[in-house]
């Protein structure tokens, strides 16, 4: 029986082969499409396999570099021009980001700052490490904007490699989850503006050091080794010296202690005592020296107006969350009426919460990622929503999304699987398509500043009055131009 069956099967296969040969010319066009689809599918499967392997950090770092390199053609934009002008005029590197009330009042008279700027308006950022880097750029290659952009690209490459390694360290048992989260982080278009803007280097650098601090701490705790934990404290310090966003190291360290450590809360927090003491020292210095921005329309002052800062931050929270979990929309608040943008974000965010909350009950990584992301968002309450500021929060946000996606794949509900696919579309399909255009997202505003500068008469002694200026700092950039 088996021999007859085998013989019959062989005859059928020979007949099918002859028919295929006879109809090959007619089916050539139809066969090429499945072949192309098959090759594309095989390539995707190989790429997905690499992202789940130990080569993932290196592979994603390569993707980050390729996507970032077009920024080399952007030149100087907005604050880049101001930094180079001040440093060329002899401004000390540690005073680069410091404008006193008296200086701003004088510059308001000259038109450098808008006349409606507050009388108490001051700018005094604490970013010594980043300021020194800008100073070195100005001293070594003041006109080589492309080289300064390349420096930003390389920082982002390092950040992507650290993030990919962190996901693998935090979720070692699920290579697909860590691969998905790392891929979403790498191609997220909200990161592009920070990469493509030289003046946003503080954000890249502080986030890199903050997540290095977390990675070293996790490695040290799990391996019970002292040197990684000491290195974690050093990286935390470097992050705080790079910019205010270095505080996100404490956000993720607190989230890790609360979720992954065992015992009472006090004992858990003692595991990060050196970093917490460092953060308290930084905060004391920051407040005592009067660092920060005062009386500016795009910042809130948590020291002089804590209630107003908390109220405004909570009102903006739906924008932050939707921009992180659903798609980059935080910048809508810059173009729409503020309350309208908040209401729209809340209406779109509410349907997502019932989908994303259930994984928190069963997954420690999901609780860690969500807690870290929310703490990062709370640190942003002092500024108006902007997509680029979610760089650090997106590490937790994409980890949480990946936990949701893989919790859904274990269920049989077609509706939930469809929801998971829909949530992935903006982060895996739209984001990489718009990443490169968003690199130069500030070019339009910079072009406005150039046009404003060119409109100012260069002869005679008449005053020039600019009306309906859409951005408070546009005159500052135009003055530099």
KOLKOL-273237 format. One line per 2 residues: number of its first residue (from 1); their letters; for each residue x, y, z of C-alpha. Coordinates in nm, 4 decimals. Example, Ala and Ser with C-alpha at 12.3 -4.5 7.8 and 13.67 -1.06 7.14 Angstrom:
BEGIN
1> AS> 1.2300:-0.4500:0.7800 ~ 1.3670:-0.1060:0.7140
//
This chain:
BEGIN
1> XX> 0.0000:0.0000:0.0000 ~ 0.2735:0.2451:0.0966
3> XX> 0.4746:0.1622:-0.2171 ~ 0.1699:0.2243:-0.4407
5> XX> 0.1011:0.5497:-0.2623 ~ 0.4643:0.6610:-0.3002
7> XX> 0.4615:0.5726:-0.6691 ~ 0.1387:0.7656:-0.7219
9> XX> 0.2782:1.0674:-0.5410 ~ 0.5914:1.0596:-0.7564
11> XX> 0.3801:1.0506:-1.0739 ~ 0.1750:1.3451:-0.9553
13> XX> 0.4915:1.5447:-0.8843 ~ 0.6338:1.4655:-1.2299
15> XX> 0.3057:1.5708:-1.3927 ~ 0.3033:1.8954:-1.1958
17> XX> 0.6640:1.9627:-1.3002 ~ 0.5814:1.9094:-1.6702
19> XX> 0.2807:2.1385:-1.6485 ~ 0.4938:2.4018:-1.4760
21> XX> 0.7525:2.3817:-1.7560 ~ 0.4864:2.4160:-2.0244
23> XX> 0.3223:2.7178:-1.8644 ~ 0.6408:2.8894:-1.7432
25> XX> 0.6427:3.1708:-2.0044 ~ 0.2803:3.2576:-1.9344
27> XX> 0.3306:3.2488:-1.5563 ~ 0.6613:3.4301:-1.5444
29> XX> 0.5150:3.7618:-1.4318 ~ 0.2912:3.5969:-1.1751
31> XX> 0.5770:3.3957:-1.0298 ~ 0.8115:3.6931:-0.9865
33> XX> 0.5836:3.8653:-0.7354 ~ 0.5643:3.5706:-0.4905
35> XX> 0.9394:3.5245:-0.5296 ~ 1.0007:3.8900:-0.4399
37> XX> 0.7634:3.8663:-0.1445 ~ 0.9371:3.5510:-0.0289
39> XX> 1.2800:3.7158:-0.0468 ~ 1.1507:4.0207:0.1423
41> XX> 0.9999:3.7977:0.4076 ~ 1.3228:3.6030:0.4463
43> XX> 1.5165:3.9272:0.4852 ~ 1.2761:4.0477:0.7553
45> XX> 1.3033:3.7166:0.9375 ~ 1.6833:3.7372:0.9341
47> XX> 1.6763:4.0969:1.0555 ~ 1.4329:4.0072:1.3328
49> XX> 1.6581:3.7176:1.4324 ~ 1.9558:3.9553:1.4584
51> XX> 1.7572:4.1936:1.6805 ~ 1.6948:3.9085:1.9222
53> XX> 2.0599:3.8064:1.9320 ~ 2.3619:3.9442:2.1143
55> XX> 2.4405:4.1481:1.8024 ~ 2.1278:4.3605:1.8509
57> XX> 2.3001:4.6629:2.0158 ~ 2.5547:4.6824:1.7343
59> XX> 2.2925:4.6349:1.4615 ~ 2.0596:4.9003:1.6018
61> XX> 2.3520:5.1376:1.6538 ~ 2.4214:5.1011:1.2811
63> XX> 2.0579:5.1786:1.1989 ~ 2.0718:5.4864:1.4245
65> XX> 2.3852:5.6113:1.2493 ~ 2.2402:5.5672:0.8996
67> XX> 1.9210:5.7493:0.9947 ~ 2.1096:6.0331:1.1660
69> XX> 2.3768:6.1073:0.9060 ~ 2.1527:6.3323:0.6855
71> XX> 2.1664:6.5870:0.9695 ~ 2.5248:6.6678:0.8655
73> XX> 2.3823:6.8929:0.5922 ~ 2.1625:7.1013:0.8224
75> XX> 2.4154:7.3646:0.9342 ~ 2.3537:7.5953:1.2301
77> XX> 1.9951:7.6456:1.3508 ~ 1.8415:7.8797:1.6097
79> XX> 2.0337:7.8497:1.9395 ~ 2.3318:7.7016:1.7546
81> XX> 2.3913:8.0455:1.6057 ~ 2.3538:8.2155:1.9432
83> XX> 2.6003:7.9805:2.1136 ~ 2.8630:8.0302:1.8457
85> XX> 2.8167:8.4105:1.8527 ~ 2.8530:8.4322:2.2307
87> XX> 3.1566:8.2036:2.2433 ~ 3.3231:8.3896:1.9552
89> XX> 3.2660:8.7143:2.1460 ~ 3.4579:8.5755:2.4431
91> XX> 3.1769:8.4401:2.6598 ~ 3.3203:8.1982:2.9183
93> XX> 3.2030:7.8401:2.8620 ~ 3.0462:7.8079:3.2086
95> XX> 2.8545:8.1337:3.1504 ~ 2.7330:8.0332:2.8041
97> XX> 2.3813:7.9540:2.9275 ~ 2.3502:8.2478:3.1683
99> XX> 2.1589:8.5688:3.0917 ~ 2.0951:8.7966:3.3909
101> XX> 1.7898:9.0188:3.4381 ~ 2.0016:9.3302:3.3752
103> XX> 2.1540:9.1872:3.0581 ~ 1.8148:9.0803:2.9258
105> XX> 1.6687:9.4251:3.0019 ~ 1.9474:9.5857:2.7976
107> XX> 1.8996:9.3363:2.5153 ~ 1.5228:9.3926:2.5179
109> XX> 1.5967:9.7589:2.4441 ~ 1.8146:9.6566:2.1499
111> XX> 1.5598:9.4065:2.0217 ~ 1.7541:9.0906:2.1002
113> XX> 1.4668:8.9709:2.3203 ~ 1.1006:9.0472:2.2557
115> XX> 0.9700:9.3597:2.4281 ~ 0.6937:9.1610:2.6007
117> XX> 0.9429:8.9383:2.7860 ~ 0.8869:8.9533:3.1620
119> XX> 1.0753:9.2046:3.3753 ~ 1.2102:8.9179:3.5898
121> XX> 1.3075:8.7097:3.2873 ~ 1.6381:8.5260:3.3484
123> XX> 1.8113:8.2245:3.1933 ~ 2.0692:8.0309:3.3926
125> XX> 2.1065:7.6642:3.3006 ~ 2.3442:7.4305:3.4820
127> XX> 2.5034:7.2320:3.1999 ~ 2.8796:7.2694:3.2510
129> XX> 2.9852:6.9523:3.0687 ~ 2.7789:7.0331:2.7592
131> XX> 2.8855:7.3998:2.7653 ~ 3.2519:7.2980:2.7738
133> XX> 3.1935:7.0719:2.4738 ~ 3.0358:7.3606:2.2772
135> XX> 3.3322:7.5793:2.3756 ~ 3.5766:7.3191:2.2430
137> XX> 3.3808:7.3011:1.9173 ~ 3.4052:7.6775:1.8783
139> XX> 3.7765:7.6783:1.9526 ~ 3.8701:7.3853:1.7274
141> XX> 3.6317:7.4063:1.4287 ~ 3.4009:7.7093:1.4631
143> XX> 3.2609:7.6874:1.1095 ~ 3.2376:7.3075:1.0806
145> XX> 2.8697:7.2643:1.1645 ~ 2.8738:6.9231:0.9955
147> XX> 3.1316:6.7989:1.2463 ~ 2.9223:6.9208:1.5400
149> XX> 2.6232:6.7390:1.3929 ~ 2.8357:6.4250:1.3601
151> XX> 2.9135:6.4473:1.7319 ~ 2.5396:6.4486:1.8040
153> XX> 2.4951:6.1475:1.5754 ~ 2.7617:5.9513:1.7604
155> XX> 2.6061:6.0299:2.0981 ~ 2.2736:5.8987:1.9690
157> XX> 2.4443:5.5855:1.8377 ~ 2.5874:5.5241:2.1846
159> XX> 2.2499:5.5900:2.3450 ~ 2.0769:5.3350:2.1197
161> XX> 2.3408:5.0720:2.2003 ~ 2.2954:5.1315:2.5753
163> XX> 1.9165:5.1199:2.5489 ~ 1.9215:4.7929:2.3528
165> XX> 2.1548:4.6379:2.6102 ~ 1.9331:4.7614:2.8946
167> XX> 1.6203:4.6033:2.7507 ~ 1.8038:4.2709:2.7187
169> XX> 1.9314:4.3026:3.0761 ~ 1.5893:4.3854:3.2208
171> XX> 1.3934:4.1239:3.0219 ~ 1.6474:3.8457:2.9617
173> XX> 1.3822:3.5772:2.9137 ~ 1.2006:3.7446:2.6232
175> XX> 1.4244:3.8344:2.3310 ~ 1.1296:3.9349:2.1134
177> XX> 1.0038:4.1857:2.3701 ~ 1.3432:4.3511:2.4142
179> XX> 1.3967:4.3559:2.0359 ~ 1.0618:4.5253:1.9731
181> XX> 1.1165:4.7893:2.2433 ~ 1.4713:4.8658:2.1244
183> XX> 1.3602:4.8952:1.7612 ~ 1.0803:5.1383:1.8502
185> XX> 1.3253:5.3494:2.0504 ~ 1.5812:5.3581:1.7689
187> XX> 1.3483:5.4788:1.4927 ~ 1.1253:5.7082:1.7010
189> XX> 1.0919:6.0385:1.5186 ~ 1.0655:6.2448:1.8383
191> XX> 1.4372:6.1729:1.8921 ~ 1.5281:6.3118:1.5510
193> XX> 1.5009:6.6787:1.6435 ~ 1.7452:6.6361:1.9330
195> XX> 1.9876:6.4571:1.7013 ~ 1.9552:6.7222:1.4296
197> XX> 1.9931:7.0247:1.6583 ~ 2.3427:7.0937:1.7900
199> XX> 2.2064:7.2983:2.0820 ~ 2.0081:6.9947:2.2000
201> XX> 2.3263:6.8028:2.2767 ~ 2.2633:6.8432:2.6500
203> XX> 1.9509:6.6294:2.6145 ~ 2.1318:6.3484:2.4315
205> XX> 2.4320:6.3557:2.6635 ~ 2.2410:6.3688:2.9926
207> XX> 2.0089:6.0863:2.8814 ~ 2.3055:5.8733:2.7704
209> XX> 2.4790:5.9080:3.1079 ~ 2.1516:5.8570:3.2980
211> XX> 2.0739:5.5268:3.1260 ~ 2.4379:5.4175:3.1573
213> XX> 2.3959:5.4746:3.5316 ~ 2.0878:5.2526:3.5329
215> XX> 2.2564:4.9793:3.3253 ~ 2.5602:4.9671:3.5548
217> XX> 2.3427:4.9629:3.8661 ~ 2.1298:4.6751:3.7350
219> XX> 2.4394:4.4807:3.6346 ~ 2.6037:4.5404:3.9708
221> XX> 2.2969:4.4362:4.1712 ~ 2.2389:4.1196:3.9719
223> XX> 2.6046:4.0162:3.9656 ~ 2.6657:4.1299:4.3257
225> XX> 2.9705:4.3286:4.2188 ~ 3.0828:4.6624:4.3623
227> XX> 3.2594:4.8345:4.0723 ~ 2.9542:4.8629:3.8413
229> XX> 2.7582:5.0290:4.1198 ~ 3.0418:5.2780:4.1798
231> XX> 3.0551:5.3459:3.8064 ~ 2.6782:5.3982:3.8167
233> XX> 2.7233:5.6820:4.0670 ~ 2.9881:5.8397:3.8422
235> XX> 2.7606:5.8216:3.5369 ~ 2.4771:5.9727:3.7392
237> XX> 2.7043:6.2657:3.8295 ~ 2.8103:6.3117:3.4658
239> XX> 2.4450:6.3112:3.3591 ~ 2.3581:6.5850:3.6091
241> XX> 2.6590:6.7882:3.4919 ~ 2.5470:6.7494:3.1288
243> XX> 2.2007:6.8963:3.1836 ~ 1.8879:6.9015:3.3935
245> XX> 1.7595:6.5884:3.2236 ~ 2.0271:6.3898:3.4021
247> XX> 1.7696:6.3697:3.6824 ~ 1.5972:6.0923:3.4878
249> XX> 1.8666:5.8577:3.6199 ~ 1.7063:5.8932:3.9629
251> XX> 1.3604:5.8364:3.8138 ~ 1.4578:5.4981:3.6701
253> XX> 1.6720:5.3993:3.9681 ~ 1.3794:5.4663:4.2037
255> XX> 1.1488:5.2673:3.9734 ~ 1.3974:4.9775:3.9700
257> XX> 1.4324:4.9792:4.3492 ~ 1.0553:4.9857:4.4017
259> XX> 0.9718:4.7137:4.1480 ~ 1.2657:4.4726:4.1367
261> XX> 1.4145:4.4973:4.4847 ~ 1.2575:4.3091:4.7772
263> XX> 1.1858:4.4048:5.1373 ~ 1.0549:4.7253:5.2879
265> XX> 1.0554:5.0497:5.0902 ~ 1.3310:5.1999:5.3038
267> XX> 1.5575:4.9046:5.2384 ~ 1.4869:4.9196:4.8681
269> XX> 1.5777:5.2875:4.8494 ~ 1.8963:5.2238:5.0457
271> XX> 2.0175:5.0215:4.7468 ~ 2.0426:5.3507:4.5538
273> XX> 2.1483:5.5679:4.8485 ~ 2.4653:5.7103:4.6812
275> XX> 2.2707:5.8242:4.3746 ~ 1.9924:5.9727:4.5885
277> XX> 2.2439:6.1685:4.7999 ~ 2.4097:6.2894:4.4806
279> XX> 2.0727:6.4031:4.3492 ~ 1.9951:6.5897:4.6727
281> XX> 2.3320:6.7642:4.6523 ~ 2.2651:6.8645:4.2928
283> XX> 1.9181:6.9939:4.3850 ~ 2.0536:7.1974:4.6769
285> XX> 2.3186:7.3544:4.4527 ~ 2.0678:7.4194:4.1746
287> XX> 1.8261:7.6041:4.4020 ~ 2.0877:7.7887:4.6092
289> XX> 2.2620:7.9266:4.2993 ~ 1.9355:8.0276:4.1338
291> XX> 1.9706:7.8047:3.8303 ~ 1.6773:7.7659:3.5943
293> XX> 1.4551:7.9957:3.3886 ~ 1.2368:8.2657:3.5410
295> XX> 0.9393:8.4539:3.3934 ~ 0.9482:8.2818:3.0538
297> XX> 0.6362:8.1792:2.8653 ~ 0.7744:7.8346:2.7745
299> XX> 0.8917:7.7400:3.1269 ~ 0.7256:7.7082:3.4667
301> XX> 0.9189:7.7805:3.7835 ~ 0.8618:7.5016:4.0387
303> XX> 1.0473:7.6941:4.3111 ~ 0.8517:8.0197:4.3079
305> XX> 0.5189:7.8776:4.1824 ~ 0.4998:7.5088:4.2823
307> XX> 0.1185:7.4910:4.2780 ~ 0.0902:7.6484:3.9337
309> XX> 0.3654:7.4186:3.8044 ~ 0.1882:7.1090:3.9370
311> XX> -0.1488:7.2218:3.8032 ~ -0.0112:7.2999:3.4579
313> XX> 0.1917:6.9794:3.4503 ~ -0.1061:6.7597:3.5372
315> XX> -0.3144:6.9365:3.2727 ~ -0.0407:6.8631:3.0175
317> XX> 0.0002:6.4996:3.1271 ~ -0.2423:6.3589:2.8627
319> XX> -0.0323:6.5289:2.5940 ~ 0.2881:6.3786:2.7295
321> XX> 0.1350:6.0306:2.7581 ~ -0.0363:6.0307:2.4197
323> XX> 0.2760:6.1579:2.2496 ~ 0.4762:5.8777:2.4079
325> XX> 0.2340:5.5868:2.3799 ~ 0.0200:5.6746:2.0809
327> XX> 0.2242:5.8973:1.8502 ~ 0.4176:6.2231:1.8622
329> XX> 0.1562:6.4937:1.9218 ~ 0.3034:6.7012:2.2058
331> XX> 0.4065:6.9747:1.9634 ~ 0.0378:7.0317:1.8883
333> XX> 0.0239:7.2401:2.2041 ~ 0.2582:7.4891:2.0356
335> XX> 0.0228:7.5437:1.7418 ~ -0.3249:7.4908:1.8903
337> XX> -0.4966:7.6694:2.1787 ~ -0.3509:7.5129:2.4911
339> XX> -0.6735:7.3827:2.6445 ~ -0.8003:7.2481:2.3118
341> XX> -0.4785:7.0449:2.2679 ~ -0.5172:6.9077:2.6207
343> XX> -0.8798:6.8030:2.5691 ~ -0.8044:6.6334:2.2375
345> XX> -0.5120:6.4455:2.3922 ~ -0.7253:6.3316:2.6859
347> XX> -1.0013:6.2070:2.4531 ~ -0.7512:6.0049:2.2496
349> XX> -0.5592:5.8769:2.5509 ~ -0.8544:5.7370:2.7455
351> XX> -0.9215:5.4436:2.5061 ~ -0.5562:5.3366:2.5328
353> XX> -0.5490:5.3025:2.9109 ~ -0.7789:4.9958:2.9367
355> XX> -0.5441:4.8188:2.6953 ~ -0.2147:4.9139:2.8611
357> XX> -0.3068:4.8819:3.2290 ~ -0.3748:4.5011:3.2511
359> XX> -0.0116:4.3936:3.1842 ~ 0.0956:4.5918:3.4922
361> XX> -0.0683:4.3368:3.7222 ~ 0.1247:4.0367:3.5910
363> XX> 0.4551:4.1751:3.4672 ~ 0.7317:4.3271:3.6793
365> XX> 0.9105:4.4712:3.3734 ~ 0.5859:4.6392:3.2658
367> XX> 0.5480:4.7970:3.6110 ~ 0.9087:4.9155:3.6043
369> XX> 0.8821:5.0672:3.2558 ~ 0.5510:5.2396:3.3326
371> XX> 0.6734:5.3757:3.6669 ~ 0.9966:5.5069:3.5176
373> XX> 0.8144:5.6710:3.2281 ~ 0.5610:5.8421:3.4578
375> XX> 0.8364:5.9728:3.6846 ~ 1.0174:6.1119:3.3793
377> XX> 0.6973:6.2836:3.2660 ~ 0.6557:6.4367:3.6132
379> XX> 1.0037:6.5876:3.5787 ~ 0.8813:6.7599:3.2597
381> XX> 0.6042:6.9509:3.4362 ~ 0.8251:7.2606:3.4448
383> XX> 0.8140:7.3077:3.0669 ~ 0.5552:7.3173:2.7909
385> XX> 0.5069:6.9878:2.6010 ~ 0.7556:6.9198:2.3229
387> XX> 0.8087:6.5829:2.1569 ~ 1.1887:6.6003:2.1713
389> XX> 1.1862:6.6224:2.5521 ~ 1.0486:6.2657:2.5747
391> XX> 1.3853:6.1148:2.4834 ~ 1.4438:5.9619:2.8285
393> XX> 1.0776:5.8875:2.8998 ~ 1.0541:5.6917:2.5738
395> XX> 1.2834:5.4228:2.7157 ~ 1.0151:5.3349:2.9690
397> XX> 0.7284:5.4058:2.7312 ~ 0.8457:5.1671:2.4601
399> XX> 0.9265:4.9023:2.7180 ~ 0.5685:4.9265:2.8467
401> XX> 0.4251:4.9104:2.4943 ~ 0.6344:4.6034:2.4130
403> XX> 0.5094:4.4324:2.7312 ~ 0.1518:4.4993:2.6203
405> XX> 0.2120:4.3670:2.2675 ~ 0.3569:4.0392:2.3908
407> XX> 0.0936:3.9930:2.6586 ~ -0.1660:4.0198:2.3805
409> XX> 0.0033:3.7601:2.1587 ~ -0.0566:3.5030:2.4327
411> XX> -0.4343:3.5531:2.4164 ~ -0.6843:3.4424:2.1557
413> XX> -0.8770:3.7683:2.1223 ~ -0.8547:3.8962:1.7666
415> XX> -0.9669:4.2408:1.8876 ~ -0.6718:4.2756:2.1257
417> XX> -0.4282:4.1569:1.8604 ~ -0.5696:4.4162:1.6216
419> XX> -0.5302:4.6850:1.8871 ~ -0.1688:4.5826:1.9433
421> XX> -0.1002:4.6002:1.5703 ~ -0.2657:4.9411:1.5521
423> XX> -0.0550:5.0741:1.8385 ~ 0.2626:4.9500:1.6684
425> XX> 0.1879:5.1234:1.3359 ~ 0.2902:5.4792:1.4348
427> XX> 0.6055:5.3532:1.6064 ~ 0.7256:5.0961:1.3523
429> XX> 0.5816:5.2189:1.0212 ~ 0.5286:5.5952:1.0428
431> XX> 0.8240:5.6795:1.2692 ~ 1.1080:5.5527:1.0452
433> XX> 0.9476:5.7173:0.7406 ~ 0.9468:6.0649:0.8986
435> XX> 1.2646:6.0373:1.1099 ~ 1.4909:6.1956:0.8470
437> XX> 1.2523:6.4855:0.7617 ~ 1.2134:6.5607:1.1340
439> XX> 1.5929:6.5888:1.1694 ~ 1.5569:6.9307:1.0087
441> XX> 1.2300:7.0164:1.1797 ~ 1.3689:7.3465:1.3084
443> XX> 1.4816:7.4623:0.9650 ~ 1.1508:7.6374:0.8968
445> XX> 1.1748:7.8394:1.2194 ~ 1.5384:7.9202:1.1464
447> XX> 1.4380:8.0376:0.7985 ~ 1.1864:8.2729:0.9634
449> XX> 1.4651:8.4180:1.1781 ~ 1.6833:8.4671:0.8704
451> XX> 1.3953:8.6360:0.6856 ~ 1.3335:8.8626:0.9848
453> XX> 1.7015:8.9572:0.9950 ~ 1.7085:9.0320:0.6227
455> XX> 1.4035:9.2573:0.6569 ~ 1.5812:9.4871:0.9013
457> XX> 1.7319:9.7963:0.7294 ~ 2.1111:9.8014:0.7343
459> XX> 2.1536:10.1740:0.6642 ~ 2.0409:10.4866:0.8414
461> XX> 1.9428:10.5321:1.2044 ~ 1.5719:10.4517:1.1888
463> XX> 1.4235:10.1979:1.4273 ~ 1.2783:9.8738:1.2913
465> XX> 0.9680:9.7378:1.4637 ~ 0.8685:9.3738:1.4207
467> XX> 0.5008:9.2902:1.4794 ~ 0.3194:8.9564:1.5155
469> XX> 0.6389:8.7642:1.5867 ~ 0.5113:8.4070:1.6448
471> XX> 0.7924:8.2904:1.8741 ~ 0.9375:8.4808:2.1669
473> XX> 1.2982:8.3856:2.0908 ~ 1.2770:8.4495:1.7159
475> XX> 1.4171:8.8018:1.7531 ~ 1.7098:8.6612:1.9519
477> XX> 1.8078:8.4351:1.6637 ~ 1.7438:8.7081:1.4071
479> XX> 1.9817:8.9363:1.5994 ~ 2.2523:8.6711:1.5744
481> X> 2.1907:8.6327:1.2005
//
